[in-house]
Amino acid sequence: MRSNSGHSRVTQLDGLRGLAALVVVACHVVSTLPGIGSAVSGNRSAALTSAQTWAVFSPLHILWNGTPAVHVFFVLSGFVLVLPFTRPGAARSWAQYYAKRFFRLYLPAWASLAVAVALIVIIPRSASPLQSPWADMYVIQPGLGQVLKDGLLLLNASTINTPLWSLKWEVAFSLLLPAYVLIALRWRRFWHLKIGLALVLAAVGALQDLDWLSYLPIFAIGAVLGAERERIRELTRSWPRFAWFVVAATGLFLANAEWISPEQPIPGVEAVVTVGATLIVLLFVSCGSAKRLGDTAVAQWLGRVSFSLYLVHLPIILAAVTLLRSVSLPLALAVSVAASFVTAELFYRYVEQPSHRLSMAAGRAVARRTGPEPRADRTEAPPVRAMAEAASGHSR
């Protein structure tokens, strides 16, 4: 739980976010296949081969189910953004926080939007029977007005770069962070009731089809988990391995609840998915085996580039499929995955990292105008810089 610099850092959650980003990439790759893509786009009665039926309507779907991966992103964002404010004596400079958060979220998002537009101009998207109806939905000729609208990150994203849809809720959460910190740090002994209330609100939002009420409580769950991480660790320290196996199996099953059968899912199923995502995060916070998985070199690399990977992969997949589908769709998808990983590393180095540095400079500039840099800001960078921008984050 300690980095080399001595700052608290839940490293295995970096790995979890990376694995969730990988699941989102797999989701978009698999959804491009004609048969499976038909089911994903809403036609659950589409004719599928035996292998495709297993891929869609079995526990295997969790390996490429993007919805719970995004829910994991939201829980993680709540967890890590609250961490700096849980330390004894931590002061708060909200002006400094907002300045830093703006650059961390918006600059990479704008750069990914520019990449998507450039790819569409170079390789115009088009519908084709060689790809799925799901892929056909992303055919678009972006206009300036649509690009500017997407760049606000406050409205529903178009199909230019659809993963930006989740950043709408990341921005909303970021703006409301003072309220989340208040909720997480008050009434500490009722932490389990706060998580339960957040789940109830998410269920009401899902049943009423209110996106803001479905998604914003997910961040509150993460915030409470972050504030109470030591208490939760202490409570679960003596759990046997079998108990963690049950938590893992239950979390994965509930996260995949939307696809347990060809029947239409029950109303409000996204709230069930949220429960599954919460259990998965709990697993990586407290279970030794999950921690070791999150700390593997591959998972850590994926975690490092996860925000970049989440932002750039879909335009690359669609461009590669458009360009190579007449040759071989599997080849197009293989090329797109390789190109996404390479581009994510480059994007991280030349867009995301400079954005981090600029955000820190902006924070220092605001601090000079508003007063001494608070303790929370000095300690916030190491855990949050590498973990908070999910898309998945988001997937996220």
SVG drawing of the C-alpha trace seen along z (x, -y; Angstrom):
<svg xmlns="http://www.w3.org/2000/svg" viewBox="-40 -36 51 61">
<polyline fill="none" stroke="black" stroke-width="0.4" points="0.0,0.0 3.0,-2.3 4.8,-3.6 8.5,-4.1 8.0,-7.8 6.1,-6.9 2.7,-8.0 -0.4,-5.8 -1.3,-4.1 -3.7,-1.2 -1.7,0.2 -3.9,3.2 -6.7,0.8 -4.5,-0.6 -4.4,3.0 -8.2,3.5 -8.8,0.3 -6.5,1.6 -8.2,5.0 -11.6,3.1 -10.3,1.1 -9.2,4.3 -12.7,5.7 -14.1,2.5 -11.8,3.0 -12.8,6.7 -16.4,5.6 -16.1,3.3 -14.0,5.9 -16.4,8.7 -19.5,6.5 -18.1,5.8 -18.7,9.5 -22.0,9.7 -23.8,12.4 -22.8,11.2 -23.2,7.6 -26.8,8.2 -27.5,9.5 -25.6,6.7 -27.4,4.0 -30.8,5.3 -31.8,8.3 -31.6,11.0 -33.4,13.4 -30.7,13.1 -29.5,16.4 -26.2,17.4 -23.9,20.3 -23.3,22.5 -20.0,20.8 -21.6,17.3 -24.5,18.3 -21.9,19.4 -20.0,16.1 -23.2,14.0 -25.4,15.9 -23.1,17.5 -20.6,16.5 -18.0,16.0 -19.7,12.7 -18.1,11.2 -14.8,11.3 -16.1,8.7 -19.0,7.0 -18.3,3.3 -21.2,2.2 -19.9,3.5 -16.4,2.4 -17.6,-1.2 -19.4,-0.8 -16.1,0.3 -14.5,-2.8 -17.1,-4.9 -16.6,-3.1 -12.8,-3.6 -13.1,-7.3 -15.1,-7.8 -12.6,-5.7 -9.5,-7.5 -10.7,-11.1 -11.8,-10.9 -8.5,-9.4 -6.6,-12.7 -9.3,-14.1 -9.3,-11.1 -5.9,-11.9 -5.8,-13.5 -5.6,-17.3 -6.1,-17.3 -7.0,-20.8 -9.0,-21.5 -8.5,-24.1 -11.4,-23.5 -10.3,-26.2 -7.0,-24.4 -8.7,-21.0 -11.1,-22.3 -8.2,-23.8 -6.3,-20.6 -9.2,-18.4 -10.2,-20.4 -6.9,-19.8 -6.7,-16.1 -10.1,-15.3 -10.6,-17.8 -7.2,-17.9 -7.0,-14.1 -10.7,-14.0 -10.2,-16.8 -7.1,-15.1 -9.0,-11.8 -11.9,-13.6 -9.3,-15.1 -7.9,-11.6 -11.4,-10.3 -12.3,-13.1 -8.9,-12.7 -9.5,-9.0 -13.0,-9.6 -11.7,-12.1 -8.9,-9.8 -11.0,-6.6 -14.7,-7.5 -16.9,-5.1 -19.6,-3.2 -22.2,-0.5 -21.5,3.0 -22.9,6.5 -19.3,7.6 -19.6,6.0 -22.4,6.1 -25.4,3.8 -23.8,2.5 -20.8,1.3 -23.1,-0.3 -24.5,-2.5 -21.2,-4.4 -21.3,-5.6 -21.2,-9.4 -20.0,-12.5 -19.0,-14.8 -19.8,-18.5 -18.2,-21.3 -21.2,-21.8 -21.3,-18.1 -17.5,-18.1 -17.9,-21.2 -20.9,-19.7 -19.0,-16.5 -16.0,-18.5 -18.1,-20.0 -18.4,-16.6 -21.6,-17.8 -24.1,-16.4 -24.6,-13.0 -21.7,-12.0 -22.3,-11.3 -20.9,-8.3 -17.7,-10.2 -16.0,-8.8 -18.7,-7.2 -16.6,-6.4 -16.8,-10.1 -20.3,-9.4 -19.0,-8.2 -16.9,-11.4 -20.1,-13.3 -20.7,-11.6 -17.0,-11.9 -17.3,-15.6 -20.5,-15.8 -19.0,-13.8 -15.9,-16.0 -18.0,-19.1 -19.9,-17.7 -16.9,-16.2 -17.3,-18.5 -20.7,-16.9 -19.3,-13.4 -16.4,-14.2 -19.0,-15.4 -21.1,-12.3 -18.1,-10.0 -16.6,-11.6 -19.7,-12.3 -21.6,-9.7 -18.7,-7.3 -20.3,-4.5 -23.2,-4.3 -21.0,-3.6 -22.8,-0.4 -26.1,-2.2 -24.7,-4.9 -23.6,-2.3 -27.1,-0.7 -28.8,-4.0 -26.6,-4.7 -27.6,-1.3 -31.3,-2.0 -31.0,-5.3 -29.1,-3.6 -32.0,-1.1 -34.6,-3.8 -32.7,-5.6 -32.4,-2.4 -36.1,-1.6 -37.1,-5.1 -34.6,-5.3 -32.9,-8.4 -29.3,-8.3 -28.2,-10.9 -29.8,-8.9 -28.4,-5.6 -24.8,-6.7 -24.0,-9.4 -24.7,-7.1 -22.1,-4.7 -19.4,-7.3 -20.8,-7.7 -20.3,-4.0 -16.7,-4.3 -16.2,-7.4 -17.5,-5.6 -15.4,-2.5 -12.3,-4.8 -13.1,-6.6 -13.7,-3.3 -11.0,-1.2 -9.1,-0.5 -12.3,0.5 -13.4,2.8 -9.9,4.3 -10.0,5.0 -13.5,6.6 -12.4,8.9 -8.9,9.7 -9.9,13.1 -12.2,14.1 -11.3,17.6 -10.4,18.2 -13.8,19.8 -15.5,16.6 -13.6,14.6 -14.4,17.2 -18.1,16.6 -17.6,12.8 -15.8,13.2 -18.4,15.5 -21.3,13.4 -19.7,10.2 -19.0,11.6 -22.5,13.2 -24.3,10.0 -22.1,7.8 -23.1,10.0 -26.8,10.1 -27.9,8.5 -26.7,11.4 -27.6,14.5 -30.2,15.6 -31.6,14.6 -34.7,13.2 -34.9,9.4 -33.3,8.4 -35.4,7.3 -36.1,3.6 -33.5,1.9 -30.8,4.5 -28.1,1.8 -28.5,1.5 -27.7,5.2 -24.7,4.6 -23.6,1.9 -23.7,4.4 -21.5,6.7 -19.0,4.0 -18.9,3.0 -18.1,6.5 -15.4,6.7 -13.7,3.5 -14.1,4.8 -12.4,8.0 -9.4,6.1 -9.2,3.9 -9.1,6.7 -8.5,10.2 -4.8,11.2 -5.2,13.2 -7.0,10.4 -4.4,7.9 -1.7,10.0 -3.5,10.2 -3.9,6.4 -0.2,6.0 1.0,8.1 3.2,6.3 0.6,6.6 -2.2,5.3 -0.1,2.4 0.8,1.4 -2.8,1.6 -3.7,-0.5 -1.1,-3.1 -2.4,-3.5 -6.1,-2.7 -7.5,-6.2 -5.6,-6.6 -6.7,-3.2 -10.3,-3.9 -10.3,-7.1 -8.6,-6.1 -9.5,-2.4 -13.0,-2.6 -12.1,-5.1 -9.1,-2.9 -11.2,0.3 -13.8,-1.3 -11.2,-2.7 -9.3,0.7 -12.6,2.6 -13.7,0.1 -10.3,0.4 -9.7,4.2 -13.1,5.8 -13.2,6.8 -9.9,8.6 -10.6,10.3 -12.6,9.1 -10.5,11.1 -7.4,9.5 -8.9,6.1 -9.7,6.7 -6.3,8.1 -4.6,5.0 -7.0,2.7 -6.2,4.2 -2.4,4.0 -2.8,0.4 -4.9,-0.5 -2.3,0.7 0.5,-1.2 -1.5,-4.3 -2.5,-4.2 1.1,-4.1 2.0,-7.0 -1.1,-8.9 -0.2,-8.4 3.3,-9.7 2.6,-12.7 -1.0,-13.7 -1.9,-12.3 1.4,-12.9 1.7,-16.5 -1.9,-17.1 -0.9,-15.9 2.0,-18.2 -0.1,-21.1 -2.8,-20.3 -0.2,-20.4 1.1,-23.7 -2.4,-25.1 -2.9,-23.9 0.2,-25.7 -0.8,-28.9 -4.2,-28.8 -2.5,-28.0 -0.3,-31.1 -3.3,-33.3 -5.5,-31.7 -3.0,-30.9 -0.5,-28.1 -0.9,-24.8 -2.9,-22.6 -1.7,-19.3 -4.3,-17.3 -3.0,-18.8 0.6,-17.8 -0.3,-14.2 -3.1,-13.9 -1.0,-13.6 0.6,-10.1 -2.5,-8.0 -4.9,-10.1 -2.7,-10.9 -2.3,-7.3 -5.8,-6.1 -8.5,-8.7 -9.0,-9.4 -11.2,-6.4 -13.2,-5.6 -12.8,-3.4 -12.2,-5.4 -14.4,-5.5 -14.4,-2.2 -14.2,-2.4"/>
</svg>
